[in-house]
Amino acid sequence: MSDDEQQEESRSGRDVSRRRLIAAGGLAAFSLGTAGCSQITDSGGDDADEDEDDDEDEEVTESTDTPTATPAEENGIRTISFGETRDGYIDSEDENDPVDGDLAEPVALAAEGGTVAEITMESSDLDTYLILEAPDGSIVEENDDGARGFNSRLQAELEQTGTYTIWAGTFEGDEVGAYTLSVSEIDVSNRPDLESIAFGETREGFVDAGDGSDPADGDLAEGVRLDAESGITAQITMQAEFDTYLILEGPDGSVVAEDDDGGTGLNSRIRTRLPQTGTYTIWAGSFSGTDTGRYTLSVEESDPSEQPDLESIDFGETREGYIDTADGTDPVDGDLAEPVALEAESGMQANITMEADFDTYLILEAPDGTIVAENDDGASGLDSRILAELEQTGTYTIWAGSFSGTDTGSYILSVAAADIPEGRDLESISFGESREGFIDNGDGADPRYDKLAEPVALEAESGTTAVISMESEELDTFLVLETPDGTVVAEDDDGGSGLNSRLQAELEQTGTYTIWATTFGGSDTGLYTLSVEQR
């Protein structure tokens, strides 16, 4: 839900959603899709209407109108009105949005000043992204995953009268495909702000465009007061359909703690000892900083003795630990993490796995203080795994942390002796082949982002069109294609199914190309399958 001139997977900033950090860092968009129809067409059909009705029943019951499908415009004019649900298609001939210059379809919406609009973009194929531009060209709001799954939803009060532009795009910035766009006018009169909460309570709130800005990033968030005594350990949980984010501000205005995915799924949880007596402010917001919608907030007093630190672990053990705000900071990014000691002999191979409800992150530090390996999503889902050969004898430190760098909560750590396969390097591949490879810590670094990657040689003739796919059950894959003269001709993250990669490129040179098989995290190791086809 995690990068252009030099893709650096920042885990501390969160001005935008995780994968959009790539674009913010400067990831060049390679438009590899085929051109399609650029007009919006009628969504039509009873199923589309039922899906839309279900979505409204679950989240927005106070709409003043029900979106209805409208006929396609034969001349390709891209417009939508309040109450409509329409189908569109992003293709390579569309325009570039005014924020990141990414490929997006502009859709006109006429509106009166003072209207509150809810705009939803859904797709079964794309990780959608919405940008709303005002008549004067200013950006009103943008959203990544405000709706269910990877779909987008934004709510905004429209201050100007005129024609707004809805930029219907994708998180990657260069994806093409079909989507459905809905626009409704919202009645916010029955959505009172959640102003305060007490220990032992669970209450409902609503983040809307009229709320304030949090003190850490200036993002849209609802401020909820909490009165507390010093020394209390508070556990604060926020749940919603969007990707939540919590910030706890102390009575003196300092930020005590913040959290992204410390709860279940994309929900947030803070567990921290309160240093002062007075009124704290819980800022209930979203990871993107712009999402609006309903949420549930819970506050409990926690017993810190129930969550002891995990100080050490041995080979063959699986143990539970707990990251809290009293833990240390890792030696790589200075992020919150729990240090766990591991005794090992030189030559041993370790398989270290970390599992939790939040998005985990592992760092392995050698006895001499050097970093052996680090990993984000090398295990299943958002869990982490390091496979490494240990070259020193002594005490290693496993830093058990989170991708955001601030999450707190329970985790499971396992350490086992590993059997890292030898001779599994995939050195070359030919057109028409599908071959298995293994990324390990002995591989090289790709020429684009300097990430851990396995180089695979491909012989090709000028004028050939290559389709390259990389799949893995363990890894969030990433492909970089380098030409015989050393230039990067294409790259891809999730162009295949799920988190798998797929790129298509016309090869303009004759010679040996290098396919760099890597991962989105840049440090993950594991098994993958590479396929190359000629078109």
Wavefront OBJ file of the C-alpha trace (Angstrom):
o trace
v 0.000 0.000 0.000
v 5.438 0.886 -0.098
v 12.039 6.609 -6.475
v 12.698 8.110 -9.922
v 16.276 9.374 -10.393
v 17.375 7.198 -7.456
v 14.612 5.057 -6.045
v 15.064 5.036 -2.303
v 12.394 3.305 -0.314
v 11.918 5.895 2.410
v 10.210 4.464 5.455
v 10.063 7.646 7.483
v 8.239 10.114 5.235
v 4.563 9.634 4.473
v 3.484 12.673 2.480
v 2.037 10.216 -0.005
v 1.160 6.552 0.019
v 3.870 3.957 0.049
v 4.254 3.173 -3.615
v 3.725 6.777 -4.618
v 6.983 7.514 -2.847
v 8.619 6.052 -5.935
v 7.096 8.670 -8.173
v 7.896 11.419 -5.641
v 11.538 10.368 -5.760
v 11.529 10.602 -9.530
v 10.687 7.211 -10.998
v 10.597 7.653 -14.754
v 7.374 6.430 -16.291
v 7.816 3.892 -19.063
v 4.561 3.680 -21.036
v 4.498 0.073 -22.165
v 0.757 -0.488 -22.643
v -1.031 -0.538 -25.941
v -3.206 2.324 -27.034
v -6.930 2.016 -26.441
v -10.098 4.027 -26.525
v -9.835 7.235 -24.508
v -13.499 8.056 -24.143
v -15.654 7.380 -21.111
v -18.457 4.935 -21.846
v -21.625 3.808 -20.153
v -20.980 1.466 -17.203
v -24.382 -0.127 -17.831
v -25.748 -3.403 -16.480
v -27.549 -4.432 -13.319
v -24.345 -5.774 -11.737
v -22.644 -2.383 -11.895
v -25.663 -0.750 -10.290
v -25.788 -3.377 -7.533
v -22.067 -2.965 -6.767
v -22.457 0.785 -6.540
v -25.514 0.462 -4.311
v -23.678 -1.956 -2.013
v -20.739 0.443 -1.734
v -23.011 3.314 -0.786
v -24.873 1.244 1.806
v -21.623 0.392 3.522
v -19.995 3.796 3.679
v -22.016 6.728 2.460
v -25.691 6.412 3.262
v -26.255 10.153 3.298
v -25.772 10.835 -0.428
v -28.397 13.166 -1.774
v -28.507 11.319 -5.075
v -27.905 7.820 -6.376
v -25.388 7.515 -9.240
v -26.974 6.271 -12.439
v -25.288 5.126 -15.610
v -25.404 7.428 -18.636
v -24.959 6.682 -22.348
v -21.539 6.865 -23.957
v -20.631 10.043 -25.810
v -19.818 9.224 -29.380
v -17.523 12.237 -29.809
v -15.259 11.146 -26.928
v -15.871 14.241 -24.769
v -14.909 13.230 -21.222
v -17.407 14.575 -18.739
v -19.314 13.348 -15.724
v -22.122 14.850 -13.637
v -23.259 14.452 -10.050
v -25.247 11.240 -9.648
v -23.502 9.459 -12.520
v -21.391 6.310 -12.692
v -19.407 5.979 -15.909
v -16.775 3.701 -17.418
v -13.505 5.029 -18.778
v -10.229 3.735 -20.147
v -6.735 5.074 -19.534
v -4.544 4.585 -22.593
v -1.102 5.762 -23.661
v -2.608 8.624 -25.667
v -4.109 10.281 -22.574
v -2.682 13.369 -20.913
v -0.408 13.978 -17.911
v -1.769 15.002 -14.538
v -0.741 18.424 -13.135
v 0.823 17.029 -9.923
v 3.336 14.362 -10.974
v 3.060 14.458 -14.757
v 1.737 10.893 -14.707
v -0.489 9.343 -17.350
v -4.136 10.067 -16.498
v -7.514 10.675 -18.124
v -8.992 14.149 -17.486
v -12.744 14.141 -16.784
v -14.706 17.407 -16.562
v -17.151 17.998 -13.694
v -19.330 21.122 -13.505
v -20.072 22.181 -9.920
v -21.409 25.028 -7.827
v -19.375 26.570 -5.031
v -20.215 25.070 -1.626
v -21.042 21.608 -2.985
v -19.467 18.661 -1.148
v -18.446 16.019 -3.677
v -17.513 12.387 -3.234
v -15.602 10.912 -6.161
v -14.812 7.195 -6.399
v -12.582 5.440 -8.928
v -12.613 1.647 -9.104
v -10.833 -0.912 -11.262
v -10.304 -4.653 -11.148
v -6.978 -4.299 -12.990
v -5.392 -1.061 -11.760
v -4.135 0.484 -8.519
v -6.084 3.686 -9.056
v -5.179 7.275 -8.156
v -7.420 10.375 -8.165
v -6.519 14.056 -8.416
v -9.134 16.813 -8.298
v -8.193 20.112 -9.947
v -10.210 23.301 -9.373
v -11.384 25.652 -12.147
v -8.469 27.990 -11.368
v -5.934 25.167 -11.730
v -5.222 24.650 -8.024
v -5.214 21.123 -6.627
v -8.178 20.517 -4.325
v -7.334 17.009 -3.201
v -5.780 13.701 -4.275
v -6.243 10.120 -3.118
v -4.740 6.673 -3.516
v -6.552 3.949 -1.548
v -9.480 5.775 0.071
v -11.962 3.167 -1.173
v -11.886 -0.609 -0.793
v -8.677 -2.408 -1.780
v -6.557 -0.373 -4.194
v -9.472 1.788 -5.307
v -9.590 5.541 -4.736
v -12.120 7.827 -3.097
v -11.932 11.475 -2.166
v -14.381 13.847 -0.544
v -13.977 17.583 -0.874
v -15.890 20.794 -0.413
v -15.814 22.632 -3.739
v -15.218 26.304 -3.019
v -15.404 27.554 -6.598
v -18.157 27.534 -9.207
v -17.049 26.223 -12.588
v -15.567 23.198 -14.306
v -13.383 20.944 -12.171
v -11.054 18.357 -13.690
v -10.949 14.848 -12.237
v -7.643 13.254 -13.208
v -8.271 9.497 -13.297
v -4.854 7.854 -13.072
v -2.901 5.071 -11.406
v -0.541 4.789 -8.484
v 2.293 3.612 -10.728
v 1.706 6.553 -13.045
v 1.979 4.639 -16.314
v -0.611 1.869 -16.180
v -3.357 1.566 -18.789
v -6.742 -0.091 -18.441
v -10.451 0.179 -17.703
v -11.962 1.897 -14.673
v -15.296 3.085 -13.307
v -15.834 6.633 -12.035
v -18.684 7.748 -9.745
v -19.568 11.218 -8.475
v -22.100 11.964 -5.722
v -23.140 15.063 -3.820
v -22.780 14.467 -0.082
v -24.804 15.772 2.840
v -22.339 16.193 5.722
v -24.812 17.676 8.185
v -25.211 14.349 10.050
v -21.457 13.746 10.439
v -20.532 15.466 13.703
v -16.867 15.685 14.628
v -15.512 13.354 17.317
v -14.214 15.939 19.771
v -13.100 13.836 22.751
v -12.692 10.295 24.034
v -11.962 8.719 27.436
v -10.135 5.564 28.535
v -12.314 2.488 28.052
v -14.356 4.044 25.257
v -14.798 3.073 21.597
v -16.326 5.868 19.537
v -17.008 6.639 15.896
v -15.678 9.677 14.034
v -15.472 10.984 10.507
v -12.495 12.583 8.778
v -13.811 15.202 6.361
v -12.466 18.102 4.366
v -13.391 20.553 7.144
v -11.112 18.953 9.741
v -7.747 20.292 10.858
v -4.132 19.391 10.073
v -1.900 17.172 12.181
v 1.192 18.727 13.825
v 3.688 16.297 12.273
v 3.047 16.516 8.527
v 0.228 19.031 8.170
v -2.030 16.303 6.763
v -5.816 16.237 6.990
v -6.835 14.695 10.341
v -9.475 14.951 13.049
v -8.201 16.111 16.445
v -9.696 14.161 19.387
v -8.997 15.210 22.993
v -7.896 12.692 25.647
v -7.370 13.621 29.295
v -4.719 11.484 30.999
v -2.380 11.236 33.984
v 1.374 10.891 33.588
v 2.742 7.367 33.817
v -0.300 5.703 32.243
v 0.403 3.330 29.353
v -2.227 4.056 26.691
v -3.228 1.846 23.788
v -5.013 3.781 21.045
v -6.515 1.965 18.053
v -7.983 3.428 14.871
v -9.909 1.299 12.356
v -11.403 2.291 8.992
v -11.864 1.175 5.393
v -9.032 3.520 4.358
v -5.342 3.198 5.359
v -5.351 4.919 8.748
v -2.630 6.931 10.497
v -2.456 7.997 14.147
v -0.468 10.795 15.786
v -0.502 11.431 19.525
v 0.289 15.000 20.562
v 1.212 15.771 24.176
v -0.202 18.580 26.329
v 2.908 20.651 25.535
v 2.425 20.278 21.767
v 5.193 17.728 21.212
v 4.538 14.551 19.203
v 4.606 11.630 21.645
v 4.051 8.799 19.159
v 2.702 8.029 15.693
v 1.710 4.859 13.869
v 0.637 3.589 10.468
v -0.141 -0.152 10.442
v 0.368 -1.223 14.078
v -3.167 -2.647 14.212
v -4.686 -5.341 12.019
v -4.305 -4.888 8.266
v -3.906 -1.206 7.412
v -5.307 -0.056 10.746
v -3.268 1.917 13.285
v -2.370 1.329 16.905
v -0.224 3.301 19.337
v 0.928 1.862 22.635
v 2.973 4.301 24.682
v 3.651 5.551 28.204
v 2.252 9.055 28.671
v 4.940 11.394 30.043
v 2.704 14.272 31.175
v -0.577 14.973 32.942
v -3.037 16.988 30.886
v -5.015 16.976 27.637
v -3.522 14.979 24.782
v -4.709 15.271 21.178
v -5.187 12.126 19.109
v -4.928 13.055 15.443
v -7.003 10.532 13.484
v -5.892 10.689 9.862
v -4.811 8.583 6.908
v -1.524 7.337 5.507
v -2.049 9.317 2.289
v -2.820 12.443 4.288
v -5.923 13.211 2.224
v -8.379 10.329 2.758
v -11.799 11.083 4.176
v -14.325 8.723 5.709
v -15.734 7.039 8.762
v -13.475 5.505 11.420
v -13.627 3.916 14.868
v -11.345 5.046 17.696
v -10.656 3.044 20.876
v -8.583 3.985 23.924
v -7.533 1.538 26.645
v -5.160 1.634 29.595
v -2.521 -1.059 29.104
v -0.334 -2.921 31.563
v 3.280 -2.560 30.333
v 4.361 -5.639 32.299
v 2.271 -7.800 29.956
v 4.587 -7.033 27.018
v 8.209 -7.736 28.042
v 11.035 -7.023 25.616
v 12.438 -9.885 23.551
v 16.132 -9.654 24.365
v 17.583 -12.735 22.651
v 16.745 -15.706 20.438
v 18.543 -18.932 19.437
v 18.567 -21.037 16.276
v 15.486 -23.252 16.180
v 13.384 -20.904 18.303
v 10.159 -18.989 17.583
v 9.493 -16.260 20.116
v 7.114 -13.355 20.629
v 8.267 -9.783 21.077
v 6.701 -6.359 21.354
v 7.862 -3.093 19.821
v 7.041 -0.105 21.996
v 8.178 3.493 22.116
v 10.754 2.681 24.799
v 12.727 0.456 22.389
v 15.877 1.528 20.577
v 16.511 2.787 17.058
v 18.009 0.730 14.254
v 21.515 1.552 12.926
v 20.371 2.079 9.321
v 17.522 4.613 9.400
v 17.272 5.439 13.091
v 13.744 4.004 13.143
v 11.993 2.512 16.154
v 12.953 -1.189 16.481
v 13.544 -3.871 19.102
v 17.116 -5.274 19.210
v 17.289 -9.058 19.639
v 20.626 -10.823 20.238
v 21.566 -13.947 18.248
v 24.703 -15.998 18.937
v 26.193 -17.587 15.799
v 29.307 -19.256 14.434
v 31.101 -18.226 11.259
v 29.803 -20.107 8.225
v 26.293 -20.664 9.579
v 23.363 -19.855 7.324
v 20.388 -18.155 8.953
v 16.717 -17.952 7.963
v 15.179 -15.133 10.044
v 11.436 -14.447 9.770
v 9.348 -11.699 11.368
v 5.533 -11.805 11.318
v 3.038 -9.261 12.677
v -0.237 -7.461 12.029
v 1.758 -4.414 10.874
v 4.163 -4.131 7.925
v 7.392 -5.542 9.377
v 11.022 -4.690 8.603
v 14.155 -6.658 9.548
v 17.782 -5.564 9.793
v 20.629 -7.956 10.662
v 23.730 -6.382 12.206
v 27.014 -8.304 12.486
v 29.165 -8.457 15.644
v 31.469 -5.761 14.211
v 28.541 -3.419 13.559
v 28.312 -3.890 9.794
v 24.919 -4.502 8.206
v 24.641 -8.050 6.861
v 21.169 -7.770 5.344
v 17.811 -6.039 5.622
v 14.381 -7.008 4.355
v 10.852 -5.693 3.997
v 8.446 -8.200 2.411
v 10.569 -11.319 1.878
v 8.067 -13.574 3.663
v 4.338 -13.901 2.983
v 2.277 -10.725 2.668
v 3.941 -7.801 4.438
v 6.092 -10.029 6.668
v 9.894 -10.027 6.491
v 12.549 -12.670 5.944
v 16.339 -12.575 5.775
v 18.404 -15.402 4.300
v 22.074 -14.806 5.038
v 25.391 -16.562 5.443
v 27.035 -15.394 8.663
v 30.748 -14.725 8.144
v 31.670 -13.794 11.725
v 31.518 -15.615 15.050
v 29.871 -13.656 17.843
v 26.661 -11.848 18.789
v 24.525 -10.613 15.919
v 21.694 -8.124 16.471
v 18.354 -8.636 14.805
v 16.540 -5.293 14.633
v 12.807 -6.084 14.585
v 11.027 -3.004 13.278
v 8.369 -1.801 10.874
v 8.315 -0.437 7.339
v 6.905 2.897 8.548
v 9.597 3.135 11.218
v 7.076 4.081 13.915
v 4.701 1.104 14.331
v 4.356 -0.533 17.726
v 2.845 -3.905 18.573
v 3.351 -7.645 18.959
v 5.398 -9.691 16.512
v 6.686 -13.243 16.084
v 10.391 -13.824 15.401
v 11.773 -17.140 14.150
v 15.373 -18.151 13.505
v 16.257 -21.392 11.736
v 19.306 -22.861 10.061
v 19.005 -22.149 6.349
v 19.979 -24.155 3.315
v 20.722 -21.417 0.826
v 20.810 -23.088 -2.580
v 24.146 -23.054 -4.367
v 24.432 -22.742 -8.099
v 20.951 -21.258 -8.352
v 22.107 -18.071 -10.064
v 20.275 -17.559 -13.336
v 22.984 -16.297 -15.668
v 21.167 -16.151 -19.010
v 17.828 -16.676 -20.702
v 16.582 -16.873 -24.299
v 13.359 -15.913 -26.019
v 10.675 -18.535 -25.443
v 12.187 -19.720 -22.161
v 10.830 -19.681 -18.600
v 13.577 -20.277 -16.028
v 13.991 -20.238 -12.259
v 16.469 -18.033 -10.383
v 17.345 -17.067 -6.837
v 18.235 -13.615 -5.510
v 20.751 -13.875 -2.687
v 23.083 -11.527 -0.855
v 25.943 -12.465 -3.193
v 24.235 -10.984 -6.258
v 25.009 -7.616 -7.782
v 23.261 -4.245 -7.785
v 21.044 -2.930 -10.558
v 22.248 0.153 -12.496
v 19.090 2.159 -11.871
v 18.598 2.154 -8.096
v 21.633 0.194 -6.860
v 19.345 -2.449 -5.326
v 20.237 -6.096 -4.720
v 19.476 -7.821 -8.025
v 20.396 -10.838 -10.130
v 21.720 -9.971 -13.625
v 20.422 -12.232 -16.406
v 21.848 -11.983 -19.941
v 19.533 -11.888 -22.975
v 20.790 -11.940 -26.564
v 18.560 -9.958 -28.919
v 18.424 -8.442 -32.405
v 17.565 -4.837 -33.154
v 13.843 -4.330 -33.814
v 12.731 -7.183 -31.555
v 9.857 -6.535 -29.171
v 10.452 -8.319 -25.864
v 7.901 -9.167 -23.166
v 9.648 -10.011 -19.889
v 7.796 -11.377 -16.845
v 9.078 -12.010 -13.322
v 6.938 -13.956 -10.848
v 7.462 -15.048 -7.251
v 5.304 -16.420 -4.456
v 7.676 -14.875 -1.900
v 8.799 -11.532 -3.301
v 7.383 -8.211 -4.456
v 9.284 -8.314 -7.737
v 10.839 -5.490 -9.783
v 12.421 -5.601 -13.260
v 15.055 -3.344 -14.824
v 16.150 -3.826 -18.447
v 19.617 -2.580 -19.448
v 20.755 -2.262 -23.080
v 24.094 -3.465 -24.489
v 25.472 0.098 -24.185
v 24.505 0.314 -20.488
v 21.398 2.504 -20.656
v 18.163 1.557 -18.888
v 15.467 1.059 -21.510
v 12.559 -0.058 -19.290
v 11.555 -0.993 -15.737
v 8.440 -2.305 -14.015
v 7.047 -3.033 -10.565
v 3.543 -4.542 -10.667
v 2.785 -4.829 -14.378
v 2.020 -8.529 -13.978
v -0.571 -10.176 -11.767
v -0.548 -9.206 -8.079
v 2.901 -7.965 -7.061
v 4.608 -9.597 -10.041
v 6.406 -7.626 -12.746
v 5.962 -7.480 -16.508
v 7.455 -5.139 -19.071
v 7.306 -4.804 -22.830
v 9.982 -2.978 -24.773
v 11.151 -2.570 -28.356
v 14.858 -3.386 -28.465
v 16.697 -0.902 -30.674
v 20.190 -2.414 -30.391
v 21.690 -5.775 -31.319
v 23.700 -7.407 -28.572
v 23.523 -8.634 -24.984
v 20.849 -7.049 -22.820
v 20.853 -7.451 -19.033
v 17.634 -8.212 -17.202
v 18.046 -7.160 -13.571
v 15.722 -9.359 -11.490
v 15.185 -7.529 -8.220
v 12.536 -6.578 -5.664
v 10.552 -3.485 -4.768
v 12.173 -3.396 -1.312
v 15.617 -3.625 -2.849
v 17.034 -6.036 -0.273
v 14.751 -9.082 -0.431
v 16.137 -12.515 -1.253
v 14.330 -15.554 -2.595
v 13.153 -17.691 -5.469
v 11.621 -16.309 -8.681
v 10.678 -17.361 -12.216
v 11.714 -15.336 -15.270
v 10.015 -15.626 -18.683
v 10.892 -13.927 -21.970
v 8.686 -13.847 -25.075
v 9.162 -12.273 -28.485
v 6.392 -10.266 -30.152
l 3 4 5 6 7 8 9 10 11 12 13 14 15 16 17 18 19 20 21 22 23 24 25 26 27 28 29 30 31 32 33 34 35 36 37 38 39 40 41 42 43 44 45 46 47 48 49 50 51 52 53 54 55 56 57 58 59 60 61 62 63 64 65 66 67 68 69 70 71 72 73 74 75 76 77 78 79 80 81 82 83 84 85 86 87 88 89 90 91 92 93 94 95 96 97 98 99 100 101 102 103 104 105 106 107 108 109 110 111 112 113 114 115 116 117 118 119 120 121 122 123 124 125 126 127 128 129 130 131 132 133 134 135 136 137 138 139 140 141 142 143 144 145 146 147 148 149 150 151 152 153 154 155 156 157 158 159 160 161 162 163 164 165 166 167 168 169 170 171 172 173 174 175 176 177 178 179 180 181 182 183 184 185 186 187 188 189 190 191 192 193 194 195 196 197 198 199 200 201 202 203 204 205 206 207 208 209 210 211 212 213 214 215 216 217 218 219 220 221 222 223 224 225 226 227 228 229 230 231 232 233 234 235 236 237 238 239 240 241 242 243 244 245 246 247 248 249 250 251 252 253 254 255 256 257 258 259 260 261 262 263 264 265 266 267 268 269 270 271 272 273 274 275 276 277 278 279 280 281 282 283 284 285 286 287 288 289 290 291 292 293 294 295 296 297 298 299 300 301 302 303 304 305 306 307 308 309 310 311 312 313 314 315 316 317 318 319 320 321 322 323 324 325 326 327 328 329 330 331 332 333 334 335 336 337 338 339 340 341 342 343 344 345 346 347 348 349 350 351 352 353 354 355 356 357 358 359 360 361 362 363 364 365 366 367 368 369 370 371 372 373 374 375 376 377 378 379 380 381 382 383 384 385 386 387 388 389 390 391 392 393 394 395 396 397 398 399 400 401 402 403 404 405 406 407 408 409 410 411 412 413 414 415 416 417 418 419 420 421 422 423 424 425 426 427 428 429 430 431 432 433 434 435 436 437 438 439 440 441 442 443 444 445 446 447 448 449 450 451 452 453 454 455 456 457 458 459 460 461 462 463 464 465 466 467 468 469 470 471 472 473 474 475 476 477 478 479 480 481 482 483 484 485 486 487 488 489 490 491 492 493 494 495 496 497 498 499 500 501 502 503 504 505 506 507 508 509 510 511 512 513 514 515 516 517 518 519 520 521 522 523 524 525 526 527 528 529 530 531 532 533 534 535
